[in-house]
Every structure is written in structure tokens, then in C-alpha cells.
């Protein structure tokens, strides 16, 4: 698996890689090769790699994306172009049984659901000017994975969504550590996600911890990797106790398993 690409091509040259919908592609270059970066014609950013003079950029695709991603890096007037060919992920389907109100919410909670969605979207749209972590990411639990990222989800026989994270088996009250250093941006009960913590790691990278029974942090706290931020539970839209772990990069929910593998390989 190619983790990163070094731009060594001059104007007019084109090279290509692949990107699965709901995944991330990392570009790491020497600092002198980090020019004006554009992703699908939108200006993007390079970030400092910890303990190195290199720069890195994070490219993500939405789960429903079907289009190739075009990356341009302009250095000293010369354009290097990378095309990431869109590949459909091999995602499965699963059946879940939950409370009826979590499938077809009553009218009185519609405003709450909309408000929670808009709040999260506004948070994920913000990219920090620098990375807040300097060590590899960790998985919050090492238990059995009960549901993988990308599964099409049939709630009570109705297709409602895809799975935007990874579910770990966890009895109620299991300690949940932060995957890396960052600032807490959400710490509260939400309708679908239940007890929720979201951490900003800088660079448009956020980690999510859902269905919690207890939250030990508040918005604005700076947490270190491994800090116990919450206890697992069975709150929100669930079929049983577990921990949902998610990763958002540049506003897109992506596969947490491949993200941790790729970022640790590319940066550390």
C-alpha cells in the first residue's frame, strides 16, 4: 500500500494513485517541495511533520464520493499534478434492531437533531493552523470489532445510513482513552450518538467517541494521548453496549482503522 507520494515531477507531468471512498491519502514532501496546494481546485494546506523538516497534507473522500480527486502542487511556477482515481470500497450490509424512535424520530426532536448536526458540521469545517499531536495515534480499545466502517445499516428493516466509524465491543463502564493529543470540541449527550466526545487534533483531523455512559472532559480541555476521557455505554441509537470510534478529516468521515495505520506509517 502506497502511503505517501513525493512530488518530483515537473510541469506537464501527471501521475496517478487510487483512493477508496471514505478513506484518506497522505502526501509527504520535503519542505522545499511544499508549494501552493489545491485539492479539486480548492486551496489546501501543508502541515509540519513532527521531528522532521518535511511537510504533509491530508486528502480525504466522502463515503458517497464517485469522482476522481485532482491534486495540484505549484512550486516555483511549476505544476505537479496527482490524480487519485476513485475506487468503491468493499463495504457490507448489516441488520440492527433499535428503539423505533431512533429510526423515525418524533417531530418534537427534529429541531434538536438538526441543531446537533449543524453544530458538528461547523466544527469539522475548521482546520487548525498546526497539528496538535507529535506522537502516533492509538486505538481507543483493543477489543473485538463488532461493526466496521462503511457498513450499510438496516435499522429495523429500513436502510437509514452507512456506518461512519468502527464499533468496539465494550461493557458499560469501560475506560475510553483519547487517541491522541487535542482539544475537546464536543462533550455532551446527543440524540443519535448518545454520550459524545469529539477531539480536535489540528489539521482538520477529529476523533469521535460515541454512546458513552459517562463523560470526564469538557469543551475546551486539552487532553493528552491515553487520557481517560469517558466510559463506554449504550446511549443514543444502539442495539447494545459498545464504543463507536470515528475519524473525520477535512469534514469527511473516514475509515478509522486505515487512518491510524496510514498516519502512523507516514509520519512516525
C-alpha positions as CSV (number, residue, x, y, z in Angstrom):
1,X,0.0,0.0,0.0
2,X,1.4,3.4,-1.0
3,X,1.1,5.8,2.0
4,X,2.6,9.0,0.6
5,X,3.9,10.5,-2.6
6,X,6.9,12.7,-3.1
7,X,6.3,15.4,-5.8
8,X,9.4,15.2,-8.1
9,X,7.7,15.8,-11.4
10,X,7.8,19.0,-13.4
11,X,5.2,20.9,-15.3
12,X,3.1,18.8,-17.7
13,X,3.8,15.5,-16.0
14,X,0.9,13.6,-14.5
15,X,0.9,10.6,-12.2
16,X,-2.0,8.7,-10.5
17,X,-2.9,6.7,-7.5
18,X,-6.1,5.4,-6.0
19,X,-8.4,6.5,-3.2
20,X,-11.3,4.5,-1.8
21,X,-14.5,6.3,-0.9
22,X,-14.4,7.0,2.8
23,X,-10.6,6.9,3.1
24,X,-7.6,9.2,3.3
25,X,-4.5,9.7,1.2
26,X,-1.4,11.3,2.7
27,X,1.2,13.4,0.8
28,X,4.5,13.9,2.4
29,X,7.2,16.1,0.8
30,X,10.4,17.8,1.5
31,X,9.7,21.4,2.8
32,X,11.2,23.0,-0.4
33,X,8.7,21.0,-2.5
34,X,5.6,22.2,-0.5
35,X,4.1,24.9,-2.7
36,X,0.6,26.1,-3.3
37,X,-1.6,23.1,-2.8
38,X,-5.0,22.7,-4.4
39,X,-7.4,19.8,-4.0
40,X,-10.2,19.8,-6.7
41,X,-9.3,23.4,-7.3
42,X,-9.7,24.4,-3.7
43,X,-6.7,25.8,-1.8
44,X,-5.5,23.4,0.8
45,X,-2.6,23.4,3.4
46,X,0.6,21.6,4.2
47,X,1.5,20.8,7.8
48,X,4.8,20.3,9.6
49,X,5.7,16.7,10.2
50,X,6.8,16.3,13.9
51,X,10.6,15.9,14.4
52,X,11.2,16.5,10.7
53,X,11.6,19.3,8.2
54,X,9.1,17.6,5.9
55,X,5.5,18.7,5.2
56,X,2.4,16.6,5.0
57,X,-1.1,17.1,3.5
58,X,-4.3,15.1,4.2
59,X,-6.7,14.2,1.4
60,X,-10.0,12.6,2.2
61,X,-13.1,11.5,0.3
62,X,-16.7,11.3,1.3
63,X,-18.2,7.8,1.6
64,X,-20.6,8.7,-1.3
65,X,-17.8,10.1,-3.5
66,X,-17.6,8.6,-7.0
67,X,-15.3,11.2,-8.6
68,X,-11.6,11.2,-9.0
69,X,-9.7,13.7,-6.8
70,X,-7.2,16.0,-8.5
71,X,-4.3,17.4,-6.5
72,X,-2.1,20.2,-7.8
73,X,1.1,21.4,-6.1
74,X,2.7,24.6,-7.6
75,X,6.3,25.2,-6.8
76,X,8.3,28.0,-8.4
77,X,5.8,28.3,-11.1
78,X,5.8,24.6,-12.0
79,X,2.7,22.5,-11.5
80,X,2.8,18.9,-10.3
81,X,-0.5,17.1,-10.7
82,X,-1.7,14.0,-9.0
83,X,-5.0,12.2,-9.9
84,X,-6.4,9.9,-7.2
85,X,-8.7,7.5,-9.0
86,X,-12.0,6.9,-7.2
87,X,-12.4,3.3,-6.1
88,X,-15.6,1.9,-4.5
89,X,-14.9,0.3,-1.1
90,X,-15.9,-3.3,-0.4
91,X,-18.4,-2.4,2.3
92,X,-21.0,-4.8,3.6
93,X,-24.6,-4.5,4.9
94,X,-25.8,-5.2,8.4
95,X,-29.2,-5.5,10.2
96,X,-29.8,-3.7,13.5
97,X,-32.7,-3.5,15.8
98,X,-33.1,-0.3,17.9
99,X,-35.8,1.7,19.6
100,X,-38.4,2.8,17.0
101,X,-37.9,6.5,17.9
102,X,-34.3,6.2,16.8
103,X,-35.3,5.2,13.3
104,X,-38.2,7.5,12.8
105,X,-37.7,10.3,15.4
106,X,-40.8,12.1,16.6
107,X,-41.4,15.7,15.5
108,X,-40.5,17.2,18.8
109,X,-36.9,16.1,18.5
110,X,-36.3,17.1,14.8
111,X,-35.0,20.6,15.8
112,X,-32.6,19.0,18.2
113,X,-31.3,16.6,15.6
114,X,-30.8,19.4,13.1
115,X,-29.1,21.6,15.6
116,X,-26.6,18.8,16.7
117,X,-25.8,18.0,13.0
118,X,-25.2,21.7,12.2
119,X,-23.0,22.2,15.3
120,X,-20.8,19.2,14.4
121,X,-20.6,20.3,10.7
122,X,-19.4,23.7,11.7
123,X,-16.8,22.2,14.0
124,X,-15.5,19.8,11.3
125,X,-15.2,22.6,8.8
126,X,-12.4,24.3,10.9
127,X,-8.8,23.4,10.1
128,X,-6.3,24.4,12.7
129,X,-3.1,26.2,11.5
130,X,-0.9,23.4,13.0
131,X,-1.1,19.9,14.2
132,X,-1.7,19.4,17.9
133,X,-0.1,16.0,18.2
134,X,3.5,14.8,17.9
135,X,3.2,11.1,18.6
136,X,1.5,8.1,16.8
137,X,-2.3,7.6,17.2
138,X,-3.6,4.8,19.3
139,X,-6.9,2.8,19.0
140,X,-9.1,3.6,22.0
141,X,-9.8,-0.1,22.6
142,X,-8.2,-3.5,21.6
143,X,-11.4,-5.4,21.9
144,X,-13.3,-7.3,19.2
145,X,-14.7,-5.1,16.4
146,X,-18.4,-5.7,16.1
147,X,-19.1,-3.4,13.2
148,X,-16.7,-2.0,10.6
149,X,-16.6,1.4,8.9
150,X,-18.8,1.7,5.8
151,X,-21.4,-1.0,6.5
152,X,-24.8,-0.1,5.0
153,X,-27.1,-0.1,8.1
154,X,-30.6,-1.5,8.1
155,X,-32.3,-0.2,11.2
156,X,-35.4,-2.3,12.0
157,X,-35.5,-3.4,8.3
158,X,-35.1,0.1,6.8
159,X,-31.9,1.4,5.2
160,X,-31.1,4.5,7.1
161,X,-27.3,5.2,6.8
162,X,-23.8,3.9,6.5
163,X,-21.6,3.2,9.5
164,X,-19.3,6.3,9.8
165,X,-16.9,4.7,12.3
166,X,-15.7,1.4,14.0
167,X,-17.6,-0.2,16.8
168,X,-15.7,-2.0,19.6
169,X,-17.2,-4.5,22.0
170,X,-17.2,-2.8,25.4
171,X,-19.2,-3.4,28.6
172,X,-20.8,-0.4,30.1
173,X,-18.2,1.5,32.1
174,X,-15.1,0.5,30.1
175,X,-12.5,3.3,30.3
176,X,-12.1,5.1,26.9
177,X,-8.7,6.8,26.3
178,X,-8.0,9.7,23.8
179,X,-6.5,8.5,20.6
180,X,-4.0,11.4,20.6
181,X,-3.4,14.9,21.9
182,X,-6.0,17.6,21.1
183,X,-8.7,19.9,22.2
184,X,-12.2,18.8,23.2
185,X,-14.8,20.3,20.9
186,X,-18.0,18.3,21.9
187,X,-18.7,16.8,25.2
188,X,-22.4,16.1,25.8
189,X,-25.4,13.8,25.2
190,X,-26.7,13.8,21.6
191,X,-29.8,12.2,20.2
192,X,-28.3,9.6,17.8
193,X,-24.7,9.4,19.2
194,X,-25.7,9.4,22.8
195,X,-22.9,10.5,25.2
196,X,-20.4,12.0,22.8
197,X,-16.8,13.4,22.9
198,X,-15.1,14.9,19.8
199,X,-11.4,15.9,19.9
200,X,-9.7,18.3,17.5
201,X,-6.2,17.1,16.7
202,X,-5.4,20.0,14.3
203,X,-5.0,19.9,10.5
204,X,-8.7,19.2,10.0
205,X,-8.4,15.9,11.9
206,X,-11.0,15.0,14.6
207,X,-11.7,11.8,16.6
208,X,-15.1,10.8,17.8
209,X,-16.2,8.6,20.8
210,X,-19.9,7.8,21.0
211,X,-22.6,6.1,23.1
212,X,-20.8,6.9,26.3
213,X,-22.2,6.3,29.7
214,X,-20.0,9.0,31.4
215,X,-18.0,11.9,30.1
216,X,-14.9,13.0,32.0
217,X,-13.9,16.1,30.0
218,X,-15.5,19.4,28.9
219,X,-15.3,21.6,25.8
220,X,-12.0,23.4,25.7
221,X,-10.0,20.9,27.6
222,X,-6.6,19.9,26.2
223,X,-6.2,16.2,26.5
224,X,-3.1,14.0,26.1
225,X,-3.0,10.7,24.2
226,X,-4.1,8.0,26.6
227,X,-6.1,10.3,29.0
228,X,-9.3,8.6,30.1
229,X,-11.9,10.9,28.6
230,X,-15.0,8.8,29.2
231,X,-16.6,5.5,30.0
232,X,-18.3,3.4,27.3
233,X,-22.1,2.8,27.4
234,X,-25.2,2.1,25.4
235,X,-26.7,5.6,24.9
236,X,-28.2,7.0,21.7
237,X,-29.1,4.8,18.8
238,X,-27.7,1.5,19.7
239,X,-28.6,-2.2,19.8
240,X,-26.3,-2.9,22.8
241,X,-23.3,-1.6,24.7
242,X,-20.2,-0.7,22.7
243,X,-17.8,2.1,21.8
244,X,-18.1,3.9,18.4
245,X,-14.8,5.3,17.4
246,X,-14.7,7.7,14.4
247,X,-12.3,9.9,12.5
248,X,-13.1,13.0,10.5
249,X,-10.6,14.5,8.1
250,X,-11.4,17.7,6.2
251,X,-15.1,17.3,7.0
252,X,-15.3,13.7,5.8
253,X,-15.9,10.7,8.0
254,X,-13.2,8.1,7.0
255,X,-12.2,4.6,8.0
256,X,-10.6,4.9,11.4
257,X,-8.6,1.7,11.0
258,X,-6.8,2.7,7.8
259,X,-6.4,6.3,9.1
260,X,-4.4,5.2,12.1
261,X,-2.3,2.8,10.1
262,X,-1.6,5.3,7.4
263,X,-0.8,8.3,9.5
264,X,1.4,6.4,11.9
265,X,3.3,4.9,8.9
266,X,3.7,8.2,7.1
267,X,4.6,10.4,10.0
268,X,6.4,8.4,12.7
